[in-house]
Structures are given as C-alpha cells and as structure tokens.
C-alpha cells in the first residue's frame, strides 16, 4: 500500500513539475481566457505585425543609427510577443482572427492606412525619419489603448502582464520619438 501511495505521489509531483516547465517555457496561459483576453491577443497580433512592417523600412530609408537600433528592437520584441500570443490562442483553441473578421477592413487604434504606409515607403532620409517617428508614436498610442482595455477587462494574469509590458515599453518609445522629433525638427531648420 505504501508503495502505491508513494508511486501516486511521485506521479503527481512529476506531472506538476512537467506542467510548470511547460508553462515556463512556452508562456502558455493555463486558465480559460475571457473575451477581452482573446480579443486582445487576436487584435494585437496584426497591430504588432504592422509595427514590424514599418520598422523593416528603416534600414533602407534612413541614415540615423539610433533609429535603426530602435527599429531592430521593435522587430525583435514585437515578433516575440506575436509568437507568445499565437501560442496562447492555440492553447485556448481560438482562431488567430475573430470569426468572420477581415483584419484589413478592421479599424484598430493606431493602425496606419494603406495610403499612410505607401507614403512612408516613398519618403526618405529626414522626411522618412520625421514621418516614421510620428506614425510609430500614433501606432504605439493605439497599442497602449488596446493594452489598457486588457488591463481593465481581461481575466488572465499572464495576458495582463503582457499588456502592462506593452504599455511600459511603448510609452518609453513614444517619449523617445517625441525627443527625436523635437531634436530633428530643430536641426533641419
């Protein structure tokens, strides 16, 4: 009898350790999400993807190393967050986009239109630099709005932690964009 109890205890402990390791490694949310958690992940993925698309333009459109460094950081961090949110949606058995929704037609806060993106692609050097920081600041403000909604309405602590990370990181970048805009506008006069 003692062996059976010890065997069951060992099995329970191994299962718990394995689940903890899986949670730690994958970042998978384990509890059931509410609608706000799902909506946040589904909408933040294309929102982040557009920021990455904008950041990828920097390398060929500017000579400013500080802008290139920031664009690289945006690409890496937001790419990792996309992967995390895709994993959550998969573990929740939820689609990457809301059913019956075309993200191209959806208006999310801070999203650039195709015309805006086209204008950014056609600009270069100082014009690009100023347009990029203005557009990315507006884009980040939209992400902060979406993350603030998650903090208010979401239920899962791990999703709320990501929302807070997004707010903190993107507000710091907006502050940097504001300073650059001021510096670069003064320099170009």
Backbone as CSV, one residue per row, in Angstrom:
resi,resn,N_x,N_y,N_z,CA_x,CA_y,CA_z,C_x,C_y,C_z
1,UNK,0.822,-1.199,0.000,0.000,0.000,0.000,0.862,1.257,0.000
2,UNK,1.933,1.184,0.830,2.825,2.358,0.916,3.462,2.645,-0.445
3,UNK,3.840,1.576,-1.169,4.450,1.758,-2.497,3.462,2.412,-3.459
4,UNK,2.233,2.050,-3.405,1.218,2.624,-4.288,1.057,4.112,-3.995
5,UNK,0.981,4.465,-2.724,0.835,5.869,-2.343,2.056,6.663,-2.785
6,UNK,3.263,6.116,-2.542,4.494,6.810,-2.954,4.561,6.933,-4.476
7,UNK,4.133,5.890,-5.172,4.116,5.939,-6.633,3.152,6.998,-7.144
8,UNK,1.966,7.069,-6.556,0.996,8.089,-6.950,1.509,9.496,-6.632
9,UNK,2.121,9.637,-5.450,2.676,10.932,-5.071,3.771,11.356,-6.047
10,UNK,4.640,10.408,-6.411,5.705,10.713,-7.367,5.113,11.116,-8.722
11,UNK,4.084,10.401,-9.153,3.451,10.715,-10.439,2.833,12.105,-10.414
12,UNK,2.166,12.445,-9.315,1.562,13.767,-9.188,2.633,14.849,-9.214
13,UNK,3.721,14.627,-8.474,4.812,15.615,-8.442,5.464,15.769,-9.810
14,UNK,5.697,14.662,-10.498,6.295,14.735,-11.835,5.379,15.473,-12.802
15,UNK,4.097,15.188,-12.721,3.133,15.884,-13.586,3.130,17.375,-13.298
16,UNK,3.125,17.736,-12.028,3.139,19.153,-11.644,4.412,19.828,-12.119
17,UNK,5.552,19.172,-11.955,6.825,19.751,-12.416,6.832,19.913,-13.924
18,UNK,6.311,18.891,-14.636,6.270,18.958,-16.093,5.362,20.091,-16.552
19,UNK,4.200,20.262,-15.914,3.302,21.357,-16.281,3.941,22.701,-16.001
20,UNK,4.641,22.810,-14.888,5.328,24.063,-14.560,6.398,24.377,-15.577
21,UNK,7.147,23.367,-16.001,8.196,23.578,-17.004,7.582,23.977,-18.339
22,UNK,6.465,23.323,-18.699,5.807,23.678,-19.958,5.299,25.114,-19.917
23,UNK,4.697,25.504,-18.793,4.204,26.871,-18.664,5.351,27.849,-18.767
24,UNK,6.433,27.574,-18.068,7.582,28.473,-18.052,8.167,28.615,-19.453
25,UNK,8.323,27.494,-20.154,8.976,27.519,-21.446,8.125,28.079,-22.561
26,UNK,6.836,27.778,-22.559,6.004,28.178,-23.686,5.264,29.482,-23.459
27,UNK,5.140,29.868,-22.208,4.370,31.056,-21.911,2.880,30.824,-22.097
28,UNK,2.466,29.545,-22.200,1.067,29.239,-22.436,0.217,29.648,-21.244
29,UNK,-0.881,30.279,-21.534,-1.827,30.635,-20.493,-2.624,29.375,-20.158
30,UNK,-2.736,29.041,-18.870,-3.345,27.772,-18.495,-4.819,27.879,-18.154
31,UNK,-5.271,28.979,-17.617,-6.680,29.133,-17.279,-7.456,29.530,-18.531
32,UNK,-8.772,29.436,-18.426,-9.620,29.826,-19.554,-9.642,31.349,-19.668
33,UNK,-9.473,31.856,-20.880,-9.496,33.309,-21.075,-10.924,33.825,-21.121
34,UNK,-11.102,35.102,-20.854,-12.407,35.711,-21.114,-12.346,36.363,-22.501
35,UNK,-13.435,36.959,-22.925,-13.496,37.554,-24.267,-12.458,38.658,-24.458
36,UNK,-12.197,39.432,-23.401,-11.213,40.517,-23.508,-9.811,39.970,-23.765
37,UNK,-9.449,38.867,-23.096,-8.133,38.258,-23.305,-7.974,37.798,-24.749
38,UNK,-9.003,37.125,-25.262,-8.967,36.605,-26.634,-8.901,37.754,-27.634
39,UNK,-9.752,38.747,-27.458,-9.780,39.893,-28.373,-8.445,40.630,-28.371
40,UNK,-7.869,40.802,-27.189,-6.569,41.475,-27.081,-5.520,40.736,-27.910
41,UNK,-5.412,39.425,-27.736,-4.412,38.650,-28.474,-4.696,38.676,-29.969
42,UNK,-5.953,38.457,-30.348,-6.303,38.423,-31.770,-6.026,39.752,-32.458
43,UNK,-6.272,40.861,-31.780,-6.074,42.172,-32.398,-4.639,42.673,-32.284
44,UNK,-3.960,42.317,-31.209,-2.595,42.812,-31.035,-1.622,42.155,-32.020
45,UNK,-1.918,40.956,-32.462,-1.024,40.281,-33.428,-0.901,41.100,-34.721
46,UNK,-1.996,41.437,-35.417,-1.821,42.242,-36.638,-1.337,43.663,-36.345
47,UNK,-1.670,44.174,-35.159,-1.203,45.512,-34.776,0.326,45.488,-34.670
48,UNK,0.853,44.503,-33.960,2.309,44.352,-33.848,2.942,44.092,-35.220
49,UNK,2.268,43.297,-36.051,2.835,42.988,-37.372,3.001,44.256,-38.195
50,UNK,2.047,45.182,-38.097,2.199,46.423,-38.847,3.380,47.236,-38.313
51,UNK,3.581,47.245,-36.995,4.742,47.950,-36.436,6.038,47.330,-36.944
52,UNK,6.081,46.018,-37.046,7.264,45.333,-37.588,7.461,45.715,-39.050
53,UNK,6.382,45.744,-39.818,6.476,46.140,-41.236,7.032,47.560,-41.363
54,UNK,6.575,48.451,-40.493,7.090,49.824,-40.513,8.569,49.847,-40.126
55,UNK,8.923,49.096,-39.102,10.306,49.063,-38.626,11.258,48.506,-39.685
56,UNK,10.786,47.569,-40.482,11.630,46.982,-41.530,11.985,47.986,-42.624
57,UNK,11.223,49.061,-42.743,11.528,50.098,-43.732,12.731,50.954,-43.320
58,UNK,13.009,50.994,-42.044,14.033,51.904,-41.512,15.399,51.670,-42.142
59,UNK,15.803,50.427,-42.263,17.156,50.122,-42.728,17.482,50.744,-44.081
60,UNK,16.510,50.798,-44.976,16.767,51.319,-46.326,16.320,52.768,-46.516
61,UNK,15.750,53.375,-45.470,15.200,54.719,-45.631,15.846,55.794,-44.766
62,UNK,16.771,55.411,-43.895,17.378,56.410,-43.004,18.877,56.181,-42.872
63,UNK,19.540,57.200,-42.407,20.971,57.096,-42.100,21.204,57.175,-40.587
64,UNK,20.145,57.354,-39.818,20.273,57.539,-38.372,20.436,56.189,-37.660
65,UNK,21.613,55.950,-37.054,21.842,54.667,-36.377,20.905,54.440,-35.195
66,UNK,20.530,55.509,-34.483,19.646,55.335,-33.330,18.251,54.878,-33.764
67,UNK,17.825,55.298,-34.937,16.533,54.864,-35.451,16.616,53.400,-35.894
68,UNK,17.738,53.019,-36.473,17.932,51.620,-36.878,17.959,50.703,-35.655
69,UNK,18.632,51.138,-34.593,18.711,50.336,-33.370,17.318,50.141,-32.780
70,UNK,16.545,51.208,-32.717,15.190,51.107,-32.174,14.312,50.231,-33.058
71,UNK,14.425,50.368,-34.366,13.619,49.553,-35.286,13.951,48.072,-35.109
72,UNK,15.231,47.751,-34.933,15.622,46.357,-34.685,14.991,45.850,-33.385
73,UNK,14.992,46.682,-32.355,14.407,46.290,-31.069,12.902,46.056,-31.204
74,UNK,12.220,46.913,-31.961,10.784,46.744,-32.192,10.522,45.425,-32.911
75,UNK,11.306,45.151,-33.936,11.124,43.924,-34.711,11.287,42.689,-33.833
76,UNK,12.319,42.672,-33.008,12.574,41.509,-32.157,11.515,41.381,-31.062
77,UNK,11.287,42.445,-30.301,10.379,42.334,-29.155,8.943,42.061,-29.587
78,UNK,8.483,42.764,-30.603,7.102,42.557,-31.022,6.935,41.218,-31.749
79,UNK,7.995,40.745,-32.409,7.957,39.412,-33.010,7.808,38.338,-31.937
80,UNK,8.543,38.493,-30.832,8.432,37.542,-29.722,7.041,37.595,-29.095
81,UNK,6.489,38.790,-28.976,5.148,38.915,-28.397,4.092,38.302,-29.319
82,UNK,4.263,38.428,-30.618,3.348,37.786,-31.567,3.377,36.274,-31.363
83,UNK,4.574,35.713,-31.270,4.717,34.268,-31.069,4.027,33.832,-29.782
84,UNK,4.212,34.593,-28.721,3.580,34.292,-27.437,2.058,34.301,-27.561
85,UNK,1.511,35.349,-28.178,0.052,35.459,-28.308,-0.513,34.375,-29.234
86,UNK,0.218,34.020,-30.291,-0.226,32.931,-31.161,-0.291,31.622,-30.374
87,UNK,0.697,31.414,-29.498,0.697,30.221,-28.644,-0.498,30.202,-27.703
88,UNK,-0.810,31.368,-27.132,-1.986,31.438,-26.254,-3.249,31.079,-27.018
89,UNK,-3.433,31.700,-28.175,-4.649,31.439,-28.949,-4.768,29.963,-29.309
90,UNK,-3.646,29.354,-29.660,-3.657,27.923,-29.992,-4.025,27.109,-28.758
91,UNK,-3.422,27.432,-27.604,-3.712,26.671,-26.382,-5.149,26.883,-25.916
92,UNK,-5.743,28.038,-26.260,-7.140,28.317,-25.907,-8.101,27.748,-26.947
93,UNK,-7.546,27.193,-28.029,-8.352,26.686,-29.136,-9.210,27.797,-29.749
94,UNK,-8.563,28.961,-29.938,-9.227,30.128,-30.524,-8.536,30.462,-31.846
95,UNK,-9.285,30.991,-32.821,-8.670,31.353,-34.101,-7.748,32.571,-33.951
96,UNK,-6.807,32.685,-34.868,-5.868,33.818,-34.849,-6.593,35.138,-35.073
97,UNK,-7.703,35.092,-35.791,-8.521,36.296,-36.003,-9.953,35.965,-35.589
98,UNK,-10.697,36.964,-35.155,-12.096,36.702,-34.796,-12.860,36.125,-35.985
99,UNK,-13.730,35.199,-35.725,-14.515,34.549,-36.770,-15.284,35.585,-37.590
100,UNK,-15.152,35.463,-38.915,-15.867,36.363,-39.812,-15.277,37.755,-39.894
101,UNK,-14.032,37.913,-39.450,-13.427,39.246,-39.443,-12.255,39.294,-40.411
102,UNK,-12.201,40.363,-41.165,-11.061,40.633,-42.035,-10.280,41.764,-41.380
103,UNK,-9.079,41.446,-40.848,-8.297,42.475,-40.153,-7.974,43.665,-41.048
104,UNK,-7.872,43.444,-42.354,-7.591,44.559,-43.248,-8.706,45.594,-43.226
105,UNK,-9.920,45.128,-43.014,-11.059,46.042,-43.001,-11.345,46.574,-41.595
106,UNK,-10.721,45.976,-40.581,-10.987,46.361,-39.200,-10.166,47.582,-38.820
107,UNK,-10.793,48.504,-38.114,-10.070,49.670,-37.621,-9.687,49.445,-36.166
108,UNK,-8.404,49.302,-35.937,-7.889,49.218,-34.583,-7.194,50.530,-34.279
109,UNK,-7.161,50.916,-33.027,-6.500,52.172,-32.659,-5.039,52.194,-33.125
110,UNK,-4.666,53.280,-33.785,-3.277,53.482,-34.181,-2.846,52.817,-35.468
111,UNK,-3.725,52.041,-36.091,-3.337,51.361,-37.332,-3.218,52.371,-38.465
112,UNK,-2.182,52.206,-39.262,-1.961,53.060,-40.421,-2.766,52.518,-41.600
113,UNK,-3.260,53.428,-42.406,-3.963,53.024,-43.621,-2.932,52.604,-44.669
114,UNK,-3.412,51.991,-45.736,-2.510,51.635,-46.845,-1.890,52.892,-47.446
115,UNK,-2.664,53.976,-47.503,-2.131,55.238,-48.032,-0.999,55.757,-47.143
116,UNK,-1.184,55.676,-45.824,-0.129,56.095,-44.896,1.130,55.262,-45.102
117,UNK,0.946,53.944,-45.204,2.095,53.052,-45.392,2.779,53.338,-46.726
118,UNK,1.995,53.606,-47.757,2.575,53.944,-49.056,3.379,55.228,-49.000
119,UNK,2.859,56.223,-48.296,3.576,57.489,-48.147,4.895,57.264,-47.392
120,UNK,4.861,56.443,-46.360,6.080,56.156,-45.600,7.107,55.456,-46.484
121,UNK,6.666,54.498,-47.288,7.578,53.766,-48.176,8.245,54.687,-49.197
122,UNK,7.543,55.742,-49.619,8.062,56.647,-50.646,8.954,57.754,-50.086
123,UNK,8.929,57.956,-48.794,9.750,59.024,-48.206,11.161,58.509,-47.937
124,UNK,12.083,59.450,-47.735,13.458,59.041,-47.459,14.153,60.086,-46.592
125,UNK,15.236,59.637,-45.991,16.103,60.480,-45.160,15.322,61.254,-44.107
126,UNK,15.493,62.572,-44.027,14.856,63.354,-42.962,13.332,63.284,-43.025
127,UNK,12.782,63.295,-44.235,11.319,63.185,-44.363,10.831,61.859,-43.798
128,UNK,11.560,60.797,-44.114,11.199,59.483,-43.585,11.321,59.472,-42.070
129,UNK,12.440,59.987,-41.558,12.691,59.957,-40.115,11.546,60.598,-39.344
130,UNK,11.146,61.786,-39.769,10.081,62.500,-39.063,8.726,61.807,-39.243
131,UNK,8.451,61.328,-40.446,7.190,60.614,-40.684,7.154,59.322,-39.868
132,UNK,8.273,58.619,-39.821,8.324,57.363,-39.072,8.049,57.587,-37.591
133,UNK,8.739,58.553,-36.978,8.536,58.748,-35.532,7.112,59.223,-35.239
134,UNK,6.539,60.046,-36.109,5.153,60.490,-35.906,4.175,59.319,-36.043
135,UNK,4.350,58.529,-37.102,3.437,57.416,-37.346,3.590,56.322,-36.290
136,UNK,4.834,56.025,-35.915,5.040,54.968,-34.921,4.536,55.417,-33.554
137,UNK,4.662,56.698,-33.237,4.111,57.199,-31.968,2.592,57.015,-31.955
138,UNK,1.923,57.365,-33.047,0.468,57.186,-33.130,0.107,55.700,-33.045
139,UNK,0.905,54.868,-33.705,0.680,53.421,-33.682,0.816,52.893,-32.252
140,UNK,1.866,53.320,-31.561,2.088,52.892,-30.174,0.967,53.379,-29.255
141,UNK,0.473,54.594,-29.484,-0.640,55.094,-28.663,-1.856,54.188,-28.810
142,UNK,-2.077,53.688,-30.021,-3.172,52.733,-30.235,-2.950,51.432,-29.484
143,UNK,-1.708,50.938,-29.491,-1.400,49.706,-28.756,-1.598,49.909,-27.253
144,UNK,-1.210,51.077,-26.758,-1.402,51.378,-25.336,-2.893,51.403,-24.994
145,UNK,-3.694,51.965,-25.884,-5.148,51.977,-25.669,-5.693,50.554,-25.593
146,UNK,-5.252,49.694,-26.508,-5.700,48.303,-26.514,-5.229,47.569,-25.254
147,UNK,-3.989,47.812,-24.840,-3.448,47.160,-23.646,-4.150,47.648,-22.380
148,UNK,-4.521,48.916,-22.351,-5.247,49.467,-21.206,-6.620,48.808,-21.076
149,UNK,-7.256,48.544,-22.200,-8.536,47.828,-22.189,-8.351,46.426,-21.621
150,UNK,-7.270,45.752,-22.009,-6.990,44.415,-21.469,-6.781,44.475,-19.954
151,UNK,-6.041,45.459,-19.485,-5.823,45.575,-18.036,-7.148,45.748,-17.294
152,UNK,-8.047,46.511,-17.888,-9.341,46.781,-17.253,-10.281,45.576,-17.339
153,UNK,-10.334,44.919,-18.507,-11.370,43.921,-18.757,-10.882,42.474,-18.783
154,UNK,-9.581,42.256,-18.929,-9.058,40.900,-19.043,-9.120,40.134,-17.735
155,UNK,-8.930,38.814,-17.832,-9.005,37.982,-16.635,-7.710,37.245,-16.321
156,UNK,-6.896,36.962,-17.326,-5.702,36.142,-17.100,-4.496,36.999,-16.718
157,UNK,-3.844,36.662,-15.611,-2.693,37.452,-15.149,-1.558,37.529,-16.175
158,UNK,-1.289,36.431,-16.891,-0.190,36.441,-17.857,-0.485,37.369,-19.032
159,UNK,-1.744,37.472,-19.433,-2.118,38.365,-20.528,-2.054,39.817,-20.036
160,UNK,-2.485,40.038,-18.814,-2.403,41.378,-18.233,-0.941,41.810,-18.059
161,UNK,-0.064,40.857,-17.710,1.369,41.179,-17.598,1.915,41.642,-18.941
162,UNK,1.544,40.945,-20.013,1.985,41.350,-21.346,1.429,42.733,-21.681
163,UNK,0.177,42.970,-21.366,-0.433,44.286,-21.637,0.351,45.380,-20.922
164,UNK,0.724,45.150,-19.678,1.491,46.150,-18.928,2.881,46.343,-19.530
165,UNK,3.510,45.242,-19.973,4.816,45.339,-20.646,4.706,46.206,-21.889
166,UNK,3.649,45.997,-22.661,3.439,46.770,-23.889,3.282,48.248,-23.546
167,UNK,2.482,48.547,-22.536,2.296,49.941,-22.128,3.624,50.567,-21.743
168,UNK,4.392,49.885,-20.894,5.657,50.436,-20.408,6.667,50.648,-21.541
169,UNK,6.841,49.626,-22.377,7.834,49.704,-23.453,7.438,50.742,-24.496
170,UNK,6.180,50.747,-24.877,5.775,51.634,-25.956,5.665,53.081,-25.491
171,UNK,5.347,53.301,-24.219,5.346,54.683,-23.720,6.772,55.224,-23.699
172,UNK,7.740,54.389,-23.310,9.146,54.818,-23.327,9.586,55.159,-24.749
173,UNK,9.136,54.367,-25.727,9.483,54.652,-27.119,8.793,55.923,-27.611
174,UNK,7.551,56.141,-27.213,6.862,57.390,-27.590,7.633,58.586,-27.039
175,UNK,8.086,58.492,-25.798,8.875,59.584,-25.204,10.146,59.829,-26.019
176,UNK,10.792,58.736,-26.472,11.992,58.868,-27.303,11.647,59.511,-28.643
177,UNK,10.538,59.079,-29.259,10.115,59.654,-30.539,9.858,61.150,-30.405
178,UNK,9.230,61.554,-29.310,8.940,62.972,-29.080,10.232,63.777,-29.005
179,UNK,11.212,63.239,-28.309,12.501,63.930,-28.188,13.205,64.000,-29.548
180,UNK,13.219,62.888,-30.275,13.848,62.895,-31.595,13.157,63.876,-32.527
181,UNK,11.837,63.867,-32.510,11.094,64.782,-33.371,11.503,66.221,-33.076
182,UNK,11.581,66.560,-31.818,11.984,67.907,-31.411,13.414,68.199,-31.871
183,UNK,14.340,67.283,-31.602,15.743,67.466,-31.982,15.921,67.568,-33.490
184,UNK,15.276,66.665,-34.228,15.462,66.620,-35.667,14.766,67.766,-36.368
185,UNK,13.653,68.213,-35.851,12.973,69.374,-36.434,13.802,70.618,-36.244
186,UNK,14.413,70.769,-35.070,15.275,71.915,-34.771,16.514,71.886,-35.658
187,UNK,17.078,70.696,-35.853,18.286,70.529,-36.678,18.012,70.874,-38.135
188,UNK,16.831,70.572,-38.623,16.511,70.794,-40.038,16.104,72.229,-40.352
189,UNK,15.980,73.063,-39.341,15.581,74.455,-39.609,16.730,75.307,-40.006
